[in-house]
């Protein structure tokens, strides 16, 4: 019996058909290789994963086995279970359990993931005993990794290796252990927070992109169902309990039917043709599509995979692999005899009937519908961006869009290594880590040991055993001075926040085009780095965070294409918005290295706190300095402060006083930041100036 008290019903999820289908297919055939769910926050990603576990059938496990081995498959038993069999414990005792969701903490160390030596047993008894990690708990369960793109790459490598091989191999301090680790891997990520490296991305079997639902009626339905679940509405629970039980039965039947599902040779040729047409690299996609198509056929009750099954599988397997779009074609099969033609017609009828029967069982059709909905939403978003470019500013000045062709060719920015010790970090530069995350690179003596290096400790104590009176066969005799601390190495990342003046002026378009190019240049190779870039644009009477901190080049380019210029100059608003973005990111990760880059003429003319605009900007500059936020100021205006006419106007008319002052140079001095004139820099050199500022940090 499925218990709905602690998990939202899977069948009660509204929309997101592609995500639901991908999860069900992995449940039917875990060999598919897991699923990566990409999308914005609040799209029911984690809710769907937890709900799925409630639908999966119970499983037999070896009683007393810490890995939950399957007693029916001797080849998948751990070393302890094989030893028990050899000792005469045949058959092995059995228990029944339900699959569960094992979650991987985002700050998990490698030892926590793969397992490590039991230090207490090693030091007190001299025994080499293995202490299992997350991969041991995940065996024959569902492993859920939220924000997988924020994990260290070596952690993701370990997860994907175990998922592919079904075995976790651990070598720690002279201990070599392997144990079964077969699980359904589900990773989620928000692309705005950075991408996975292509090598890691490819190793997820399926990929689904999810978006928030735009239909007002469906959004109301989501809120109503959530309220009914929270209040324990009996009618709601009864309705979806029945639907979940039906879906659980369908999944159980598909699991049993999967070994009997066939895939004809012409379907394999179709798979090969689709992969070639999509321009995918390697052969993993072919294998994944085949496995997914068979799972689709089993779920649909087919004896063999159809062409539609293959195309539906390709949509899920190539979402993160395809270079080119794949056109779905109706495959013409020449029947060998009348019976084959009748079988094909019957198959088509079964599919049509299945498509009209139950929402949960018709995931393929829903997935296609969701794709159309996503395309329509994207087209609408682009149209809105184009419309915004044609509108006029609130101050009555026309705004002109900055076209994509204004962006200059990007280039790779190499930064010097950072040797400063940090608690955590990203992937830009190697540095020491004071927590248990990162790779163990060496050991050192330390007064207070929090992360013991057993191998180094044993080596340090070994020469002193004779004089300490240790007899043969006794445990190692340790003293405090023998203890060695592990030194781990991670890499730190940078946060570069561009605060850009988009007000109407002679150089506004030059300023914006140069900024676009600098951002894209700094984001190049972002898939192998932890560096993030944010963009804040200020004009009219407000500042807008156009691009939140991200390492995604594609997202940045989409947002940058829609920028426009025009209106007045709310400089204080822009500085305040940049300050808030940096403080928000520092609250999440105090070890990031923020750099605020202001590109403006410095002549604010809109007040935020009902003071003189220039005075307000100077106060914000002082605040940024007091928070020790590094700054780089790029002056987009020529310096007119030295002209006699400007100085004369400033003396006779207070309204012109700010023009007798090099405003950006003054702000740079108040922030203790570096100052550049945009006329002294080419477009490419703006990015180089940012890189140079980061290189000076020691």
C-alpha positions as CSV (number, residue, x, y, z in Angstrom):
1,X,0.0,0.0,0.0
2,X,1.4,3.4,-1.0
3,X,1.5,5.9,1.9
4,X,0.7,9.5,0.8
5,X,1.0,11.0,4.2
6,X,4.6,12.1,3.8
7,X,4.9,12.5,0.1
8,X,3.0,14.5,-2.4
9,X,1.2,12.1,-4.9
10,X,3.1,11.6,-8.1
11,X,-0.2,11.7,-10.1
12,X,-1.2,15.0,-8.6
13,X,1.7,16.9,-10.3
14,X,0.4,19.4,-12.8
15,X,2.2,19.5,-16.2
16,X,5.9,18.7,-16.4
17,X,5.0,15.6,-18.4
18,X,8.6,15.2,-19.8
19,X,10.1,15.1,-16.3
20,X,7.5,12.6,-15.1
21,X,8.0,10.4,-18.1
22,X,11.8,10.4,-17.7
23,X,11.6,9.5,-14.1
24,X,9.2,6.6,-14.8
25,X,11.5,5.3,-17.6
26,X,14.5,5.2,-15.3
27,X,12.3,3.3,-12.8
28,X,11.4,0.7,-15.4
29,X,15.0,0.4,-16.7
30,X,17.7,1.8,-14.4
31,X,20.3,1.0,-17.1
32,X,19.1,4.1,-19.0
33,X,21.6,5.9,-16.8
34,X,19.6,8.4,-14.8
35,X,18.1,11.8,-15.6
36,X,19.2,15.4,-15.3
37,X,16.4,17.8,-14.7
38,X,17.3,21.4,-15.7
39,X,15.0,24.2,-14.8
40,X,14.1,27.2,-12.8
41,X,13.3,27.1,-9.1
42,X,9.9,26.0,-7.9
43,X,9.0,23.6,-10.8
44,X,8.4,20.5,-8.6
45,X,11.7,18.8,-9.4
46,X,12.4,17.5,-5.9
47,X,8.7,16.9,-5.2
48,X,8.5,14.6,-8.3
49,X,11.6,12.6,-7.2
50,X,10.4,11.9,-3.7
51,X,6.9,11.0,-5.0
52,X,8.3,8.5,-7.5
53,X,10.0,6.4,-4.7
54,X,6.6,5.7,-3.2
55,X,5.5,4.1,-6.5
56,X,8.3,1.6,-6.9
57,X,7.7,-2.0,-5.9
58,X,9.1,-3.5,-2.7
59,X,12.3,-5.5,-3.1
60,X,14.0,-8.5,-1.4
61,X,17.2,-7.8,0.4
62,X,19.7,-10.0,2.3
63,X,19.0,-9.7,6.0
64,X,21.8,-8.0,7.9
65,X,23.6,-6.7,4.7
66,X,24.6,-3.1,5.0
67,X,24.3,-2.7,1.2
68,X,20.9,-4.2,0.8
69,X,22.1,-6.9,-1.7
70,X,19.6,-8.7,-4.0
71,X,19.6,-12.4,-2.9
72,X,18.3,-13.4,-6.3
73,X,21.3,-12.2,-8.2
74,X,24.5,-13.8,-6.9
75,X,26.7,-11.8,-9.2
76,X,25.6,-8.6,-7.6
77,X,26.3,-9.7,-4.0
78,X,28.9,-7.8,-1.9
79,X,32.0,-9.5,-0.5
80,X,30.3,-10.1,2.9
81,X,27.3,-11.8,1.4
82,X,29.5,-14.0,-0.8
83,X,31.5,-15.0,2.2
84,X,28.3,-15.9,4.0
85,X,27.2,-18.1,1.1
86,X,30.6,-19.8,1.0
87,X,30.3,-20.4,4.8
88,X,27.2,-22.4,4.2
89,X,24.5,-19.8,4.8
90,X,22.5,-20.9,1.8
91,X,19.9,-19.6,1.1
92,X,20.7,-16.2,2.6
93,X,18.0,-14.9,4.9
94,X,15.8,-12.3,3.4
95,X,13.9,-9.2,4.3
96,X,11.5,-6.9,2.3
97,X,12.0,-3.2,2.0
98,X,10.7,-0.3,0.0
99,X,13.0,1.8,-2.1
100,X,13.9,5.1,-0.7
101,X,15.4,8.4,-1.8
102,X,19.0,9.0,-0.7
103,X,20.0,12.6,-0.9
104,X,23.5,13.8,-1.4
105,X,24.4,17.0,0.5
106,X,25.9,19.7,-1.7
107,X,28.8,20.2,0.7
108,X,29.6,16.4,1.0
109,X,33.2,15.5,1.0
110,X,34.6,12.7,-1.2
111,X,35.1,10.5,1.9
112,X,31.4,11.0,2.8
113,X,30.4,10.0,-0.7
114,X,32.5,7.0,-1.4
115,X,33.3,5.9,2.2
116,X,36.5,5.8,4.2
117,X,38.4,3.9,6.8
118,X,36.9,3.6,10.3
119,X,39.4,5.7,12.2
120,X,38.2,4.5,15.7
121,X,38.8,0.9,14.7
122,X,42.2,1.7,13.1
123,X,43.6,3.6,16.0
124,X,42.1,1.7,19.0
125,X,42.3,-1.9,17.6
126,X,44.7,-1.6,14.8
127,X,42.0,-3.0,12.4
128,X,41.4,-1.9,8.9
129,X,37.7,-1.5,8.7
130,X,35.7,0.2,6.0
131,X,33.1,2.8,6.9
132,X,30.5,3.0,4.0
133,X,29.4,6.3,2.5
134,X,26.5,7.7,0.5
135,X,27.1,5.3,-2.4
136,X,26.6,2.4,-0.1
137,X,23.3,3.7,1.1
138,X,22.2,4.4,-2.4
139,X,22.6,0.8,-3.6
140,X,19.2,-0.4,-5.1
141,X,17.7,3.0,-4.1
142,X,17.2,6.3,-5.8
143,X,20.1,8.8,-5.4
144,X,19.0,12.4,-5.6
145,X,21.5,15.1,-6.2
146,X,20.1,18.6,-6.0
147,X,22.1,21.4,-7.7
148,X,24.5,18.9,-9.2
149,X,26.2,21.6,-11.2
150,X,27.5,23.2,-8.0
151,X,29.3,20.0,-6.8
152,X,33.0,19.7,-7.3
153,X,33.8,17.9,-10.5
154,X,35.6,15.1,-8.9
155,X,32.5,14.3,-6.8
156,X,30.4,14.2,-9.9
157,X,32.9,12.0,-11.6
158,X,32.7,9.5,-8.7
159,X,28.9,9.5,-8.8
160,X,28.7,8.9,-12.6
161,X,31.4,6.2,-12.5
162,X,29.5,4.3,-9.9
163,X,26.2,4.7,-11.8
164,X,27.8,3.4,-15.0
165,X,29.6,0.4,-13.5
166,X,27.2,-0.5,-10.6
167,X,30.3,-0.8,-8.3
168,X,32.0,1.6,-6.0
169,X,35.7,1.0,-5.6
170,X,37.4,2.7,-2.6
171,X,41.1,2.9,-1.9
172,X,41.9,4.8,1.3
173,X,45.0,4.6,3.6
174,X,45.9,1.1,2.5
175,X,42.4,-0.2,2.4
176,X,40.9,-1.4,-0.9
177,X,37.2,-2.1,-0.9
178,X,34.6,-2.6,-3.6
179,X,30.8,-2.9,-3.1
180,X,27.7,-2.9,-5.2
181,X,26.3,0.5,-5.9
182,X,23.4,0.3,-8.4
183,X,21.0,3.2,-8.2
184,X,18.7,5.4,-10.1
185,X,20.5,8.7,-10.4
186,X,18.5,11.9,-10.5
187,X,20.3,15.2,-10.7
188,X,18.7,18.7,-10.8
189,X,20.1,22.0,-11.6
190,X,19.3,25.6,-12.3
191,X,21.1,26.6,-15.5
192,X,21.3,30.2,-14.3
193,X,23.8,29.0,-11.6
194,X,26.2,27.5,-14.1
195,X,26.5,24.5,-16.4
196,X,28.0,21.1,-16.1
197,X,31.1,20.3,-18.2
198,X,30.1,18.5,-21.4
199,X,32.0,15.4,-20.4
200,X,29.8,15.1,-17.3
201,X,26.6,16.2,-19.0
202,X,26.9,13.5,-21.5
203,X,27.0,10.8,-18.9
204,X,23.5,11.4,-17.7
205,X,21.3,9.1,-19.7
206,X,18.3,11.5,-20.2
207,X,17.8,15.2,-19.8
208,X,14.7,17.2,-19.4
209,X,14.3,21.0,-19.4
210,X,11.4,22.2,-17.2
211,X,9.8,25.7,-17.0
212,X,7.2,27.2,-14.8
213,X,3.7,26.9,-16.1
214,X,2.4,30.0,-17.8
215,X,-1.3,29.0,-18.0
216,X,-3.2,30.9,-15.2
217,X,-5.7,28.1,-14.8
218,X,-3.1,25.5,-14.3
219,X,-1.2,27.7,-11.8
220,X,-4.5,28.0,-9.8
221,X,-4.8,24.2,-10.0
222,X,-1.3,23.8,-8.6
223,X,-2.0,26.1,-5.7
224,X,-5.3,24.3,-4.9
225,X,-3.8,20.9,-5.0
226,X,-1.0,21.9,-2.7
227,X,-3.4,23.4,-0.2
228,X,-5.5,20.2,-0.3
229,X,-2.4,18.1,0.4
230,X,-1.3,20.3,3.2
231,X,-4.7,20.2,4.9
232,X,-5.1,16.4,4.4
233,X,-8.2,16.8,2.3
234,X,-9.7,13.3,2.1
235,X,-11.2,13.6,-1.3
236,X,-7.9,14.8,-2.7
237,X,-5.9,12.0,-1.1
238,X,-8.4,9.3,-2.2
239,X,-8.5,10.6,-5.8
240,X,-4.8,10.5,-6.2
241,X,-4.1,7.5,-4.1
242,X,-6.1,5.5,-6.7
243,X,-4.2,7.1,-9.5
244,X,-0.8,6.4,-7.9
245,X,-1.8,2.8,-7.2
246,X,-2.7,2.3,-10.9
247,X,0.6,3.9,-12.0
248,X,2.6,1.7,-9.5
249,X,0.9,-1.3,-10.9
250,X,1.8,-0.2,-14.5
251,X,5.5,0.4,-13.4
252,X,5.6,-3.1,-11.8
253,X,4.2,-4.7,-15.0
254,X,6.6,-2.8,-17.1
255,X,9.5,-4.0,-15.0
256,X,8.5,-7.6,-15.5
257,X,7.8,-7.1,-19.2
258,X,11.1,-5.3,-20.0
259,X,13.3,-8.4,-20.6
260,X,10.8,-9.6,-23.2
261,X,10.6,-6.4,-25.2
262,X,12.4,-6.7,-28.6
263,X,14.1,-4.1,-30.8
264,X,14.3,-4.9,-34.5
265,X,17.4,-4.2,-36.5
266,X,15.6,-1.6,-38.5
267,X,14.9,0.3,-35.3
268,X,18.6,0.2,-34.4
269,X,19.4,1.6,-37.9
270,X,16.8,4.4,-37.2
271,X,18.6,5.1,-33.9
272,X,21.9,5.4,-35.6
273,X,20.4,7.7,-38.3
274,X,18.9,10.0,-35.6
275,X,22.2,10.3,-33.8
276,X,24.1,11.1,-36.9
277,X,21.5,13.7,-37.9
278,X,21.8,15.3,-34.5
279,X,25.5,15.5,-34.7
280,X,26.2,13.8,-31.4
281,X,29.7,12.8,-30.3
282,X,30.5,9.3,-29.2
283,X,28.2,6.3,-29.0
284,X,26.6,6.6,-25.6
285,X,23.5,8.3,-27.1
286,X,22.8,5.2,-29.3
287,X,22.9,2.9,-26.4
288,X,20.7,5.2,-24.2
289,X,18.1,5.6,-26.9
290,X,17.8,1.9,-27.4
291,X,17.4,1.2,-23.6
292,X,14.9,4.1,-23.3
293,X,12.9,2.9,-26.3
294,X,12.6,-0.5,-24.8
295,X,11.4,1.0,-21.5
296,X,8.9,3.1,-23.4
297,X,7.6,0.0,-25.1
298,X,7.3,-1.9,-21.8
299,X,5.5,1.0,-20.2
300,X,3.1,1.2,-23.1
301,X,2.4,-2.6,-23.1
302,X,4.1,-3.2,-26.5
303,X,5.9,-6.4,-27.4
304,X,8.6,-4.5,-29.4
305,X,9.7,-0.9,-29.6
306,X,8.0,1.1,-32.3
307,X,9.4,4.0,-34.4
308,X,7.4,6.4,-32.2
309,X,9.1,4.9,-29.1
310,X,12.5,5.5,-30.7
311,X,11.7,9.1,-31.5
312,X,10.2,9.7,-28.1
313,X,13.3,8.2,-26.5
314,X,15.6,10.3,-28.7
315,X,13.9,13.5,-27.5
316,X,14.8,12.7,-24.0
317,X,18.3,11.3,-24.7
318,X,19.5,14.0,-27.1
319,X,18.2,17.1,-25.2
320,X,21.7,17.7,-23.9
321,X,23.7,16.0,-26.7
322,X,22.2,17.1,-30.0
323,X,24.0,19.8,-32.0
324,X,21.3,19.9,-34.6
325,X,17.5,19.5,-34.5
326,X,16.1,16.1,-35.4
327,X,13.0,15.9,-37.6
328,X,10.5,13.3,-36.7
329,X,9.6,11.2,-39.8
330,X,7.0,8.6,-40.2
331,X,8.9,5.4,-40.9
332,X,7.6,3.3,-43.8
333,X,7.9,-0.3,-43.0
334,X,7.5,-2.8,-45.9
335,X,5.5,-5.7,-44.4
336,X,6.7,-9.1,-45.3
337,X,3.2,-10.5,-45.2
338,X,-0.4,-9.6,-44.3
339,X,0.1,-10.7,-40.7
340,X,2.9,-8.2,-40.2
341,X,0.8,-5.4,-41.6
342,X,-2.1,-6.3,-39.3
343,X,0.3,-6.4,-36.3
344,X,1.5,-2.9,-37.2
345,X,-2.1,-1.7,-37.4
346,X,-2.9,-3.3,-34.1
347,X,0.1,-1.7,-32.5
348,X,-1.0,1.7,-33.7
349,X,-4.5,1.1,-32.3
350,X,-3.0,0.1,-28.9
351,X,-0.9,3.2,-28.8
352,X,-3.9,5.4,-29.6
353,X,-6.0,3.7,-27.0
354,X,-3.2,4.0,-24.4
355,X,-2.9,7.7,-25.2
356,X,-6.6,8.3,-24.4
357,X,-6.8,6.1,-21.2
358,X,-4.7,7.5,-18.4
359,X,-2.7,10.7,-18.1
360,X,0.2,9.0,-16.3
361,X,0.6,6.3,-18.9
362,X,0.7,8.7,-21.9
363,X,3.9,10.4,-21.0
364,X,5.2,10.4,-24.6
365,X,2.3,12.4,-26.0
366,X,2.4,14.8,-23.0
367,X,6.1,15.3,-23.5
368,X,5.5,16.4,-27.1
369,X,2.8,18.8,-25.9
370,X,5.1,20.2,-23.3
371,X,7.8,20.8,-25.9
372,X,5.2,22.9,-27.9
373,X,4.3,24.8,-24.8
374,X,8.0,25.6,-24.0
375,X,8.6,26.7,-27.6
376,X,5.5,29.0,-27.4
377,X,6.7,30.4,-24.1
378,X,10.2,31.1,-25.5
379,X,8.8,32.7,-28.6
380,X,6.6,34.9,-26.4
381,X,9.5,35.9,-24.2
382,X,11.5,36.9,-27.3
383,X,8.6,38.9,-28.7
384,X,8.3,40.7,-25.3
385,X,12.0,41.5,-25.4
386,X,11.7,42.9,-28.9
387,X,8.7,44.9,-27.9
388,X,10.6,46.4,-25.0
389,X,13.3,47.6,-27.3
390,X,10.7,49.5,-29.3
391,X,9.1,51.3,-26.4
392,X,10.0,54.7,-25.0
393,X,11.6,55.4,-21.6
394,X,9.6,56.8,-18.7
395,X,11.4,60.1,-19.1
396,X,10.1,60.5,-22.7
397,X,13.4,59.6,-24.5
398,X,13.3,56.8,-27.0
399,X,15.1,53.6,-26.2
400,X,17.1,51.8,-28.9
401,X,18.0,48.1,-28.7
402,X,21.6,46.9,-28.8
403,X,21.8,44.3,-31.5
404,X,23.6,40.9,-31.1
405,X,26.0,41.7,-33.9
406,X,27.5,44.5,-31.7
407,X,29.1,41.8,-29.5
408,X,32.7,41.2,-30.3
409,X,34.3,37.8,-30.6
410,X,35.0,36.3,-27.2
411,X,38.3,35.0,-26.1
412,X,39.6,33.0,-23.2
413,X,40.8,34.9,-20.1
414,X,43.5,33.2,-18.1
415,X,43.9,34.2,-14.5
416,X,46.9,33.7,-12.3
417,X,46.8,31.1,-9.5
418,X,45.6,32.2,-6.1
419,X,47.6,30.9,-3.2
420,X,45.5,32.4,-0.4
421,X,43.9,29.9,1.9
422,X,40.2,29.7,1.7
423,X,37.5,27.6,3.4
424,X,35.9,26.6,0.1
425,X,36.1,27.7,-3.4
426,X,35.4,27.2,-7.0
427,X,37.3,26.0,-10.0
428,X,39.2,29.0,-11.2
429,X,42.3,28.7,-9.0
430,X,43.7,26.1,-6.6
431,X,43.9,26.9,-2.9
432,X,43.9,25.1,0.4
433,X,40.6,24.1,1.9
434,X,40.2,24.2,5.7
435,X,37.1,21.9,5.7
436,X,36.8,18.3,4.6
437,X,36.0,19.1,1.0
438,X,38.5,18.9,-1.8
439,X,41.2,16.4,-2.7
440,X,43.7,15.1,-0.1
441,X,47.1,16.2,-1.5
442,X,49.4,15.9,1.5
443,X,49.6,15.9,5.3
444,X,51.1,18.1,7.9
445,X,51.6,18.2,11.7
446,X,49.1,20.4,13.5
447,X,48.3,21.1,17.1
448,X,44.6,20.5,16.7
449,X,43.7,17.7,14.2
450,X,40.2,17.7,12.7
451,X,40.8,15.6,9.5
452,X,43.2,12.8,10.4
453,X,45.6,11.5,7.7
454,X,45.9,7.9,8.9
455,X,48.6,7.0,6.4
456,X,50.8,9.9,7.4
457,X,50.1,9.4,11.1
458,X,51.2,5.7,10.8
459,X,54.4,6.7,9.0
460,X,55.2,9.3,11.6
461,X,54.7,6.9,14.5
462,X,56.4,3.8,13.0
463,X,60.1,4.8,13.7
464,X,59.2,5.2,17.5
465,X,57.5,1.9,18.1
466,X,60.5,0.1,19.5
467,X,61.4,2.7,22.1
468,X,57.7,2.9,23.1
469,X,57.8,-0.8,24.0
470,X,55.4,-2.1,21.3
471,X,55.6,-5.9,21.1
472,X,54.9,-7.9,17.9
473,X,51.2,-8.2,17.2
474,X,50.2,-5.3,19.4
475,X,48.3,-2.3,18.1
476,X,50.2,0.8,17.0
477,X,51.3,3.0,19.9
478,X,50.5,6.6,19.1
479,X,51.3,9.9,20.8
480,X,49.8,13.3,20.1
481,X,52.8,14.5,18.1
482,X,52.3,11.7,15.6
483,X,48.9,12.9,14.5
484,X,48.9,14.4,11.0
485,X,46.3,16.7,9.5
486,X,45.1,16.1,5.9
487,X,45.7,19.1,3.6
488,X,43.0,19.3,1.0
489,X,43.0,21.4,-2.1
490,X,40.1,23.0,-3.8
491,X,39.8,25.9,-6.2
492,X,38.3,29.3,-5.6
493,X,36.0,31.3,-8.0
494,X,35.3,34.9,-8.7
495,X,32.1,36.9,-8.9
496,X,32.2,39.8,-11.3
497,X,29.3,42.2,-11.0
498,X,28.9,44.6,-13.9
499,X,27.0,47.8,-13.0
500,X,26.3,49.5,-16.4
501,X,24.9,52.9,-17.2
502,X,22.2,52.4,-19.8
503,X,20.9,56.1,-19.8
504,X,20.7,58.0,-23.0
505,X,24.0,59.7,-24.0
506,X,26.3,60.0,-27.0
507,X,28.4,57.0,-25.9
508,X,25.6,54.8,-24.5
509,X,25.6,52.2,-27.4
510,X,29.4,52.0,-27.3
511,X,29.3,51.5,-23.6
512,X,26.7,48.7,-23.8
513,X,28.3,46.9,-26.7
514,X,31.7,46.9,-25.0
515,X,30.1,45.6,-21.8
516,X,28.4,42.7,-23.6
517,X,31.6,41.6,-25.2
518,X,33.5,41.8,-21.9
519,X,30.9,39.6,-20.1
520,X,30.8,37.0,-22.8
521,X,34.6,36.9,-22.9
522,X,34.8,36.4,-19.2
523,X,32.2,33.6,-19.4
524,X,34.0,31.7,-22.1
525,X,35.0,28.2,-20.8
526,X,32.6,28.8,-18.0
527,X,31.7,25.1,-18.0
528,X,35.0,24.2,-16.5
529,X,35.2,27.2,-14.1
530,X,33.3,28.4,-11.0
531,X,33.5,32.0,-12.0
532,X,30.2,33.8,-12.3
533,X,29.2,37.1,-13.9
534,X,26.2,39.3,-13.1
535,X,24.9,42.3,-14.9
536,X,23.0,45.3,-13.5
537,X,21.7,48.0,-15.8
538,X,20.5,51.4,-14.5
539,X,18.4,53.9,-16.5
540,X,15.3,56.1,-16.1
541,X,14.5,55.9,-12.4
542,X,15.6,52.4,-11.4
543,X,18.2,49.7,-11.6
544,X,17.5,46.2,-13.0
545,X,19.4,42.9,-12.3
546,X,19.4,41.8,-15.9
547,X,21.6,38.8,-15.4
548,X,21.9,37.2,-11.9
549,X,25.2,35.5,-11.1
550,X,25.7,32.8,-13.6
551,X,28.4,30.8,-15.5
552,X,26.1,30.1,-18.4
553,X,27.2,31.6,-21.7
554,X,24.0,30.8,-23.5
555,X,21.8,32.4,-20.8
556,X,24.0,35.5,-20.7
557,X,23.8,35.9,-24.5
558,X,20.0,35.6,-24.5
559,X,19.7,38.2,-21.8
560,X,22.2,40.6,-23.4
561,X,20.5,40.5,-26.7
562,X,17.5,42.2,-25.3
563,X,19.1,45.2,-23.7
564,X,18.2,48.8,-24.6
565,X,19.4,52.2,-23.8
566,X,17.7,55.5,-23.0
567,X,16.4,57.7,-20.1
568,X,18.1,59.4,-17.2
569,X,20.9,58.2,-14.9
570,X,20.0,56.7,-11.5
571,X,23.7,56.0,-10.5
572,X,23.0,55.5,-6.8
573,X,20.3,52.9,-7.7
574,X,22.8,51.0,-9.8
575,X,25.5,51.0,-7.1
576,X,23.0,49.9,-4.5
577,X,21.8,47.0,-6.6
578,X,25.3,45.8,-7.3
579,X,26.1,46.0,-3.6
580,X,23.0,44.0,-2.7
581,X,23.8,41.3,-5.3
582,X,27.3,40.9,-3.9
583,X,26.2,40.8,-0.3
584,X,23.5,38.2,-1.2
585,X,26.1,35.9,-2.8
586,X,28.6,36.4,0.1
587,X,25.9,35.3,2.5
588,X,25.6,32.0,0.5
589,X,29.3,31.5,0.1
590,X,31.6,33.8,2.2
591,X,34.7,32.7,0.3
592,X,33.8,34.0,-3.1
593,X,35.9,36.8,-4.5
594,X,33.6,39.6,-5.6
595,X,34.6,42.4,-8.0
596,X,32.3,45.3,-8.8
597,X,32.8,46.8,-12.3
598,X,31.1,50.2,-12.8
599,X,30.9,51.4,-16.4
600,X,29.4,54.9,-16.5
601,X,30.1,58.6,-17.0
602,X,29.5,59.0,-13.2
603,X,27.0,61.8,-13.7
604,X,24.0,60.6,-11.8
605,X,20.9,62.8,-12.0
606,X,18.2,60.8,-10.1
607,X,18.1,60.8,-6.3
608,X,17.4,57.7,-4.3
609,X,17.4,59.1,-0.8
610,X,16.3,62.7,-1.6
611,X,19.8,64.0,-1.5
612,X,22.0,65.5,-4.2
613,X,22.6,62.5,-6.6
614,X,26.4,62.9,-6.7
615,X,26.6,63.0,-2.9
616,X,24.5,59.8,-2.7
617,X,26.8,58.1,-5.1
618,X,29.8,59.1,-3.1
619,X,28.2,57.7,0.1
620,X,27.6,54.4,-1.7
621,X,31.2,54.3,-2.8
622,X,32.3,54.7,0.8
623,X,30.0,51.9,1.8
624,X,31.5,49.6,-0.8
625,X,34.9,50.4,0.4
626,X,34.0,49.8,4.0
627,X,32.8,46.3,3.1
628,X,36.1,45.6,1.4
629,X,34.5,44.9,-1.9
630,X,37.1,45.4,-4.7
631,X,36.0,47.7,-7.5
632,X,37.0,48.6,-11.0
633,X,35.6,51.9,-12.5
634,X,35.5,52.4,-16.3
635,X,34.7,56.0,-17.2
636,X,32.7,56.1,-20.4
637,X,32.9,59.9,-20.7
638,X,35.8,62.1,-21.7
639,X,37.4,64.2,-18.9
640,X,36.1,67.8,-19.3
641,X,37.0,68.9,-15.8
642,X,40.3,70.5,-16.9
643,X,38.6,72.8,-19.5
644,X,38.5,76.5,-18.4
645,X,35.0,76.9,-19.7
646,X,33.7,74.1,-17.6
647,X,35.5,75.4,-14.5
648,X,34.0,78.9,-15.1
649,X,30.5,77.5,-15.4
650,X,31.0,75.6,-12.2
651,X,31.9,78.8,-10.3
652,X,28.9,80.8,-11.6
653,X,26.3,78.0,-11.7
654,X,26.1,75.3,-9.0
655,X,24.2,73.0,-11.4
656,X,27.4,72.6,-13.4
657,X,29.7,71.8,-10.5
658,X,29.7,68.1,-11.1
659,X,31.1,68.7,-14.6
660,X,34.2,70.3,-13.1
661,X,34.8,67.1,-11.2
662,X,35.9,63.9,-12.9
663,X,33.1,62.0,-11.3
664,X,34.3,58.4,-12.0
665,X,37.8,59.2,-10.9
666,X,36.4,60.5,-7.6
667,X,34.2,57.4,-7.1
668,X,37.2,55.2,-7.8
669,X,39.2,57.0,-5.2
670,X,36.4,56.7,-2.7
671,X,36.1,53.0,-3.4
672,X,39.9,52.5,-3.5
673,X,39.3,50.9,-6.9
674,X,41.2,51.1,-10.1
675,X,40.2,53.7,-12.7
676,X,40.2,53.4,-16.5
677,X,38.8,55.6,-19.3
678,X,36.7,53.7,-21.8
679,X,38.5,55.7,-24.6
680,X,41.8,54.3,-23.4
681,X,40.5,50.7,-23.8
682,X,39.4,48.6,-26.8
683,X,36.5,46.4,-26.3
684,X,38.7,43.4,-25.7
685,X,40.8,45.3,-23.2
686,X,37.8,45.8,-20.8
687,X,37.8,42.1,-20.2
688,X,41.5,42.1,-19.9
689,X,41.3,44.9,-17.3
690,X,39.0,42.8,-15.2
691,X,41.3,39.9,-15.5
692,X,44.3,42.1,-14.5
693,X,42.4,43.3,-11.4
694,X,41.8,39.7,-10.4
695,X,45.4,38.8,-10.9
696,X,46.5,41.4,-8.4
697,X,44.8,39.6,-5.5
698,X,47.3,37.9,-3.2
